[in-house]
């Protein structure tokens, strides 16, 4: 994600670091199994969190629009973030919106992101990169694909 963010930021000279940016959830480019796009896919949420981190580290003013007006103290945790619209601020002002899609392939996941200037909806910068599917864990010798078991070399 760091490489992807660097690619995005170096492809445009029009990004003003004084302006605010909101980072959206990165969603699958194509629905799987003919189902509608998920509203909160775990992979897309992790990519979103990483992009927020790297954009902040790059010096951009990132708005976290999921921040609640108050801290919610519960038995198990103190919550400051929510995806429930009723618990969030009524309006959010951002100059840019960072969004994108991902496509899972056999051995990697292709991630496409773009920075959009608001309210004109002009794409100021875009980047594409892939993440190996086994970046967090070793490749399995046995896989389930399309309800079929596949074995790799031993």
C-alpha positions in Angstrom: 0.0 0.0 0.0 2.9 2.3 0.6 4.2 1.8 -2.9 0.6 2.4 -4.3 0.3 5.6 -2.3 3.7 6.9 -3.5 2.7 6.1 -7.1 -0.6 8.0 -6.6 1.1 11.1 -5.1 3.8 11.3 -7.6 1.5 11.1 -10.6 -0.2 14.4 -10.0 1.1 17.9 -9.5 -2.3 19.3 -8.8 -2.7 17.9 -5.2 -2.7 20.7 -2.6 -1.4 19.2 0.7 -3.3 22.0 2.5 -6.7 20.6 1.3 -8.6 17.8 3.0 -9.0 14.3 1.8 -11.5 11.5 2.7 -10.5 7.9 2.0 -13.4 5.5 1.1 -13.6 1.8 1.4 -11.9 0.0 -1.5 -14.5 -2.4 -3.0 -14.2 -5.4 -5.3 -14.2 -4.4 -9.0 -16.4 -7.4 -9.9 -19.0 -9.1 -7.9 -18.1 -12.7 -7.0 -20.6 -15.5 -7.6 -23.1 -13.0 -9.2 -23.8 -11.5 -5.8 -24.0 -7.7 -5.3 -20.9 -5.9 -4.1 -20.3 -6.2 -0.4 -20.8 -3.1 1.7 -17.9 -3.8 4.0 -15.4 -6.4 2.6 -12.6 -7.1 5.1 -9.9 -6.7 2.4 -11.3 -3.4 1.2 -11.4 -2.1 4.8 -7.8 -3.0 5.4 -6.7 -1.3 2.2 -8.7 1.8 3.2 -7.0 1.8 6.6 -3.5 1.5 5.1 -4.2 4.2 2.5 -5.3 6.5 5.3 -2.1 5.8 7.3 0.2 6.4 4.3 -1.6 9.5 3.1 -1.3 11.0 6.6 2.4 10.1 6.8 2.8 11.8 3.4 1.6 15.0 4.9 -2.0 15.1 3.6 -4.8 16.3 5.8 -6.9 13.1 6.1 -10.5 13.4 7.4 -11.8 10.3 9.2 -15.5 10.6 8.5 -16.3 7.6 10.6 -15.5 9.4 13.8 -18.5 9.8 16.1 -19.2 13.1 17.9 -18.7 11.4 21.2 -16.8 8.5 22.6 -19.1 5.5 23.3 -17.9 3.6 26.4 -19.1 0.0 26.5 -18.2 -2.9 28.6 -15.8 -4.5 26.1 -14.3 -1.4 24.4 -14.3 2.4 24.0 -15.6 3.2 20.6 -14.8 6.3 18.6 -15.6 5.0 15.1 -18.8 3.8 13.5 -20.3 2.9 10.2 -23.8 3.7 11.4 -24.7 7.0 9.6 -27.1 7.9 12.5 -24.1 8.0 14.9 -21.9 10.2 12.7 -21.7 13.9 11.9 -24.5 15.1 9.6 -22.1 16.8 7.1 -18.5 16.3 6.1 -16.4 18.6 4.0 -13.6 17.3 1.9 -11.7 18.7 -1.0 -10.6 15.3 -2.3 -11.9 11.7 -2.1 -9.6 8.7 -2.4 -11.4 5.6 -3.7 -10.8 2.5 -5.7 -11.3 -1.1 -6.4 -9.5 -4.4 -6.1 -9.7 -7.6 -8.2 -8.6 -10.9 -6.7 -6.7 -13.0 -9.2 -5.1 -16.4 -8.9 -1.8 -15.4 -7.2 -2.3 -11.7 -6.4 -4.8 -9.0 -5.8 -4.8 -6.0 -8.2 -5.6 -2.7 -6.5 -6.6 0.4 -8.4 -7.0 3.7 -6.6 -7.8 7.3 -7.7 -7.9 10.7 -6.1 -10.9 12.7 -7.1 -11.2 16.5 -6.7 -14.6 17.5 -5.2 -17.1 18.8 -6.1 -16.0 18.7 -9.8 -15.3 14.9 -9.7 -12.1 15.3 -11.6 -9.6 12.4 -11.3 -6.4 14.2 -10.3 -4.2 11.1 -9.9 -4.5 7.3 -10.2 -2.4 4.3 -9.4 -2.4 0.5 -9.9 -0.4 -2.2 -8.2 -0.8 -5.7 -7.0 -0.4 -7.5 -3.7 0.7 -11.1 -3.7 -2.0 -13.2 -2.1 0.5 -15.0 0.1 2.1 -11.8 1.4 0.8 -12.4 4.9 1.1 -16.2 4.9 2.8 -18.9 2.9 1.2 -20.4 -0.2 -1.0 -23.4 0.6 -0.4 -26.7 -1.1 -4.1 -27.4 -1.2 -6.7 -24.9 -2.3 -10.5 -24.9 -2.7 -11.4 -23.1 -6.0 -14.9 -23.1 -7.5 -15.8 -25.9 -5.1 -13.0 -28.1 -6.4 -9.8 -29.1 -4.5 -6.5 -28.2 -6.3 -3.1 -29.4 -5.2 0.1 -27.6 -6.0 3.5 -29.2 -6.4 5.0 -31.1 -3.5 
